[in-house]
Amino acid sequence: MLSAGLYALRKRLAVPYTSLQLSLLGLIGGIIAACLIVLFRLSIEFIQLSFTPNGIFGDISPYIIPSLPILAAVLIVIIADLTGFKNYRLGIPFVLHRIKAHYGNMPFGNAINQFFGGILALASGFSVGREGPSVHIGASGSSWLGNWLRLPYNAVRTLTACGIAAGISASFNTPLAAVIFVMEVVLREYKIHIFIPVMLASSAGSIITQAVFGQQSEFAYLSVFNLPVNHYPYLILLGITLGASAYVFNTNLMRMMRTFRHVSIFPRLLFAGVITALFGFFVPEALGDGTSAINEAMLSPTNIQLIIILLFSKLILTWVALGLGIPGGIIGPVFGLGVLVGLSVANVIMLFDPNIQFVSTFGVLGMAGLMASCLHAPLAALVAVMELTRSADAVTPAIIVIATSYITSAQVLKNRSIFLQQLEYQKLSFQTPPVIDVLSKTGVLAEIKTNISLIEYRSEQDVRFHLKQAKDDEIVVVSIKHGLGTDYSLAETEPTITGDASKIKYTPLQTLDTRTTMAHVYEVLEDQRDGAALIMSTDGDKVMGIVLWEQLHTILMKRYALA
């Protein structure tokens, strides 16, 4: 009974339509991901609170700070060595690759590196964000659920997207921005049957985060005021500056990666630890994921000297940490840098127009503009600012800044998404042909034909007999057992020159399991553009049905007819 129920569930999830089953699984996947992120965050706080009651780097003794990042770098290398250095591919770019090329299946070794490496990196003050580990850990937790249930790969991909949304939501308590980020950056499409489960997972991440850490946001001190219209030209100037800043940031981050590409992992991470320790000794406020820098800058928004020091320090520390391979995310540091750039522009404008008001608003808008330009995620940046500030007054000014910065960065300076640049640098595939992209959304169980007659080959006469006895829509499959296993062929009668249907045509069949998608069928049949794929059970001991080449055309015709 359980086996029959699981098969019915898998068959239902193979169809790319909204379903109660997929929505519930997305919610469960989001809960699993959120619990992992809560454990991740509590581990970071436990380590930080062991050094200072407030968990703030500026309150730690200046003699302890230099030892933290160096010790963390050594421990990260030890963990990478124990799990295998081949598993040291982490963060959002790696997740994007696994989503696109491997249906969101996340290797266990990479997740272990990301979980413990991320804890060490963030707790010791490296300038990395926690959203990178959160995305990776959340994706791993929800994808493991799909693999445990042996769901079709198209459903596993959706569950992975749910885990990513729950991870981001649990990190920043921004459920809507998490949904938009998944659709805009990760999946790069808006589909209702995916949208609903992702929304449920994201809401689960937010609820669980609030239950553990409270409803108070870490960015509660960010405030946005309704700017007068005469300030809008300044917003255009801010947007242009942010677009140029995004180009400088992305270009130099990639230059840092290429410069040290031939250096082994231990000296790279150790060097990152030494540089972080050096800056942390003099400017401890620049350590961490960007929260400390934002807090210090917003408390003294007109202290241009402090802002410039923080900006320079944060920029160097972020390039070093991310460029040399410290496990962490980029969004947190980008938030901090965006605030600092925004406040710097506001202070420059004040030199020419002392009547300028609401300087802190420029800092918040800078956060949105730099995120949009660096990540190529303008809508996610807009929604993130709205949720972090809990203010609708930010919408119009943020749109102006985001649009200006994005156009400056992408169109004028030809700056590309930092994620795509990292994927290309690591030689990780992300782009797939349109045909594969369409077919990968449908599992073979959605199109499987079960009207087959499976016979063991004994003689030509026996096969001919079964073909004559077969019904009009029945498909005859012949199995031939040998020492290495079993080969399967599709048996069909075809007319001879005299017109007698006496000749038997045998077409060898490729075997796939029930978790595969129609894209897998296309890949195994692409060369001959004919025939069929035999669908086996997940353990490979039972024939479940068959999928014909002609069925691929039906799916593609429906897809492009609807488009």
PyMOL commands that set and color helices and strands:
alter all, ss='L'
color gray80, all
select helices_A, chain A and resi 2-13+20-49+57-59+67-83+85-87+91-101+108-123+131-148+153-172+175-186+192-213+229-259+265-282+284-286+291-299+304-323+331-352+359-375+378-389+392-412+418-425+434-439+444-446+460-469+518-525+549-562
alter helices_A, ss='H'
color red, helices_A
select strands_A, chain A and resi 452-456+475-482+485-494+503-508+510-513+532-536+543-548
alter strands_A, ss='S'
color yellow, strands_A
deselect
rebuild
show_as cartoon
